[in-house]
Amino acid sequence: MGMWDRVTREQRKDMQLLNSEKMQLLQEIEKARLDWVTAQHRLDIVIEHDQIDYAIYALEASQKRLDMLFKQAKRMKLSAWDVRNSKSEIVTFK
């Protein structure tokens, strides 16, 4: 029984670590999404040439970061409950 308890404790630790990594990734994705939305809004309101260049650069950079995080989520087979919409809908990265 002692051996079984040790294995299950180690498995629980591994699961907690994995869940922690998934939650951290979800938080990073949400932050990257907000950065992307901000970059889109910035591009909509700029008027000077230098500002336009920076806004385009920021939008492209935020898009690349989101793409990278989505690929990482796909590799982790990440799914989460979409609580923002208060639905019982599962969001899965494919």
Contact map, one row per residue, 1 for C-alpha under 8 A:
1111100000000000000000000000000000000000000000000000000000000000000000000000000000000000000000
1111110000000000000000000000000000000000000000000000000000000000000000000000000000000000000000
1111111000000000000000000000000000000000000000000000000000000000000000000000000000000000000000
1111111100000000000000000000000000000000000000000000000000000000000000000000000000000000000000
1111111110000000000000000000000000000000000000000000000000000000000000000000000000000000000000
0111111111000000000000000000000000000000000000000000000000000000000000000000000000000000000000
0011111111100000000000000000000000000000000000000000000000000000000000000000000000000000000000
0001111111110000000000000000000000000000000000000000000000000000000000000000000000000000000000
0000111111111000000000000000000000000000000000000000000000000000000000000000000000000000000000
0000011111111100000000000000000000000000000000000000000000000000000000000000000000000000000000
0000001111111110000000000000000000000000000000000000000000000000000000000000000000000000000000
0000000111111111000000000000000000000000000000000000000000000000000000000000000000000000000000
0000000011111111100000000000000000000000000000000000000000000000000000000000000000000000000000
0000000001111111110000000000000000000000000000000000000000000000000000000000000000000000000000
0000000000111111111000000000000000000000000000000000000000000000000000000000000000000000000000
0000000000011111111100000000000000000000000000000000000000000000000000000000000000000000000000
0000000000001111111110000000000000000000000000000000000000000000000000000000000000000000000000
0000000000000111111111000000000000000000000000000000000000000000000000000000000000000000000000
0000000000000011111111100000000000000000000000000000000000000000000000000000000000000000000000
0000000000000001111111110000000000000000000000000000000000000000000000000000000000000000000000
0000000000000000111111111000000000000000000000000000000000000000000000000000000000000000000000
0000000000000000011111111100000000000000000000000000000000000000000000000001010000000000000000
0000000000000000001111111110000000000000000000000000000000000000000000000000000000000000000000
0000000000000000000111111111000000000000000000000000000000000000000000000000000000000000000000
0000000000000000000011111111100000000000000000000000000000000000000010001000000000000000000000
0000000000000000000001111111110000000000000000000000000000000000000000000000000000000000000000
0000000000000000000000111111111000000000000000000000000000000000000000000000000000000000000000
0000000000000000000000011111111100000000000000000000000000000000000010000000000000000000000000
0000000000000000000000001111111110000000000000000000000000000000010011000000000000000000000000
0000000000000000000000000111111111000000000000000000000000000000000000000000000000000000000000
0000000000000000000000000011111111100000000000000000000000000000000000000000000000000000000000
0000000000000000000000000001111111110000000000000000000000000100110000000000000000000000000000
0000000000000000000000000000111111111000000000000000000000000100010000000000000000000000000000
0000000000000000000000000000011111111100000000000000000000000000000000000000000000000000000000
0000000000000000000000000000001111111110000000000000000000000100000000000000000000000000000000
0000000000000000000000000000000111111111000000000000000000100110010000000000000000000000000000
0000000000000000000000000000000011111111100000000000000000000000000000000000000000000000000000
0000000000000000000000000000000001111111110000000000000000000000000000000000000000000000000000
0000000000000000000000000000000000111111111000000000001101100100000000000000000000000000000000
0000000000000000000000000000000000011111111100000000001000100000000000000000000000000000000000
0000000000000000000000000000000000001111111110000000000000000000000000000000000000000000000000
0000000000000000000000000000000000000111111111000000001000000000000000000000000000000000000000
0000000000000000000000000000000000000011111111000001001100100000000000000000000000000000000000
0000000000000000000000000000000000000001111111000000000000000000000000000000000000000000000000
0000000000000000000000000000000000000000111111100000000000000000000000000000000000000000000000
0000000000000000000000000000000000000000011111110011001000000000000000000000000000000000000000
0000000000000000000000000000000000000000000011111011000000000000000000000000000000000000000000
0000000000000000000000000000000000000000000001111111000000000000000000000000000000000000000000
0000000000000000000000000000000000000000000000111111100000000000000000000000000000000000000000
0000000000000000000000000000000000000000000000011111110000000000000000000000000000000000000000
0000000000000000000000000000000000000000000001111111111000000000000000000000000000000000000000
0000000000000000000000000000000000000000001001111111111100000000000000000000000000000000000000
0000000000000000000000000000000000000000000000001111111110000000000000000000000000000000000000
0000000000000000000000000000000000000000000000000111111111000000000000000000000000000000000000
0000000000000000000000000000000000000011011001000011111111100000000000000000000000000000000000
0000000000000000000000000000000000000010001000000001111111110000000000000000000000000000000000
0000000000000000000000000000000000000000000000000000111111111000000000000000000000000000000000
0000000000000000000000000000000000000010000000000000011111111100000000000000000000000000000000
0000000000000000000000000000000000010011001000000000001111111110000000000000000000000000000000
0000000000000000000000000000000000000000000000000000000111111111000000000000000000000000000000
0000000000000000000000000000000000000000000000000000000011111111100000000000000000000000000000
0000000000000000000000000000000110110010000000000000000001111111110000000000000000000000000000
0000000000000000000000000000000000010000000000000000000000111111111000000000000000000000000000
0000000000000000000000000000000000000000000000000000000000011111111100000000000000000000000000
0000000000000000000000000000000100000000000000000000000000001111111110000000000000000000000000
0000000000000000000000000000100110010000000000000000000000000111111111000000000000000000000000
0000000000000000000000000000000000000000000000000000000000000011111111100000000000000000000000
0000000000000000000000000000000000000000000000000000000000000001111111110000000000000000000000
0000000000000000000000001001100000000000000000000000000000000000111111111000000000000000000000
0000000000000000000000000000100000000000000000000000000000000000011111111100000000000000000010
0000000000000000000000000000000000000000000000000000000000000000001111111110000000000000000000
0000000000000000000000000000000000000000000000000000000000000000000111111111000000000000000000
0000000000000000000000001000000000000000000000000000000000000000000011111111110000000000000010
0000000000000000000000000000000000000000000000000000000000000000000001111111110000000000000011
0000000000000000000000000000000000000000000000000000000000000000000000111111110000000000000000
0000000000000000000001000000000000000000000000000000000000000000000000011111110000000000000000
0000000000000000000000000000000000000000000000000000000000000000000000001111111000000000000110
0000000000000000000001000000000000000000000000000000000000000000000000001111111100000000000110
0000000000000000000000000000000000000000000000000000000000000000000000000000111110000000011110
0000000000000000000000000000000000000000000000000000000000000000000000000000011111000000011100
0000000000000000000000000000000000000000000000000000000000000000000000000000001111100001111000
0000000000000000000000000000000000000000000000000000000000000000000000000000000111111111111000
0000000000000000000000000000000000000000000000000000000000000000000000000000000011111111000000
0000000000000000000000000000000000000000000000000000000000000000000000000000000001111110000000
0000000000000000000000000000000000000000000000000000000000000000000000000000000001111110000000
0000000000000000000000000000000000000000000000000000000000000000000000000000000001111111000000
0000000000000000000000000000000000000000000000000000000000000000000000000000000001111111100000
0000000000000000000000000000000000000000000000000000000000000000000000000000000011100111110000
0000000000000000000000000000000000000000000000000000000000000000000000000000000011000011111000
0000000000000000000000000000000000000000000000000000000000000000000000000000001111000001111100
0000000000000000000000000000000000000000000000000000000000000000000000000000001111000000111110
0000000000000000000000000000000000000000000000000000000000000000000000000000111100000000011111
0000000000000000000000000000000000000000000000000000000000000000000001001100111000000000001111
0000000000000000000000000000000000000000000000000000000000000000000000000100000000000000000111
